[in-house]
Amino acid sequence: MSKTATFERGIHPKYNKELASGKSITRAELPKRIVVPVSQHIGAPAQPEVNIGDEVKRGQIIGGTSGFVSSPVHASLSGKVIAISDFPTSVGKMVQSIVIENDGKDEAVSYKENPDYMNLSADDIKSMIKDAGIVGMGGAAFPTNVKLSPPKEKSIDTVIINGAECEPYLTADHRLMVERSGDIVEGLKLIMRSLGVSEGHIGIEVNKPDALEAMSSAVTGEPNIKIWPLEVKYPQGAEKMLIKAVTGREVPSKGLPMDVGAVVQNVGTALAVYEAVRYGKPLIERVVTITGNGIKEPANMMVRIGTLMADVIEQCGGLVEGAVKVISGGPMMGFAQWTLDVPVVKGTSGILVLAEDEFVSTDDYSACIRCGSCIDVCPMGLNPSILSIYAEKGFFEDAKDNNLFDCFECGSCAYVCPAKRPMVQFMRLAKSQVKP
């Protein structure tokens, strides 16, 4: 093992992972109905391929791709299609969704297994990944087959599996590395094969010693795969920060990981790739951390895609008295919910319920006091204070000229701001008003 790797700047929030880190993955009960959005990814929405009244089986495609940057969606249980309409999602948008009523049978379509999966061609692997509807499961939800198909002029020589899981509270990736380490490594090898790459890396923060041990054991006999213990620091798991920590390469302004020869994939994505290529299983479920001091029984659960958050929370004992906020994802980059009748989707890493003593309101934020704290911690080396002021005053083009689109909304600036300014919301506002 190497010495602890990291990047410049960043913050050290209280991580609160002890609430769920020791909880083994359990399987959530099947809900009475699921709501499956046709857009769970960056790119063109899938197009419904079923009609109201149709009977479907688990694993059946119910929404097909409508472009290169797109991803199909599948039924995660068997039953009857009872609605196709717009429903709310965890990011606050109304999205066309397919509602399936559970028939209690959980019948599946037949999956095509590939025992000799390591001898498949790169094109075959990418085709299976596309057909399985796999997208980045760390939050961005970019179609994985597209990420594994860089332009010919972009030479990829490095694949990094992101096991940092730097968001406070979340432990889904942690538990996957402990419980499914061998399968994750097989997924990494398939990703490497699809890109023609011989160098693989797995980065894990050192606050997960059991995951480091399990993954190190899993790569025994794999000389081309290296485990990297990472410093515990936020946002260590951001793609550009992880690339810097592991390879020393710096992704240029407005650039992508492929510009420095790297591809980064999440732990859950690697597992999904293995299951799709080896067993023909589409992405119909994922591990979700349900945690926070506002939930009665924190857990890590394998949840079927389309299950409503309300159903998941109920299985964890419900909310405690005094719970004040529910967030989809983690506290730094997640989205606060106005209703629990929103579905778990492919990019849902956690359901976080905050109690009153954990919640900090920004309703009474004040003017920037020019302290520079946000500049000191910004992992991208930006000036968040001036960007937020430009956005607040409506000078959106000025914000763009100051590298607005290099901000990936990690929230480090908001975390340290003594004026409690809603920095990330200002950045999102500005981005919505100008083109990259």
Order of alpha helices (4+ residues) and beta strands (2+ residues): beta-beta-beta-beta-beta-beta-beta-beta-alpha-alpha-beta-alpha-alpha-beta-alpha-beta-alpha-beta-alpha-beta-beta-alpha-beta-beta-beta-alpha-alpha-alpha-alpha-alpha
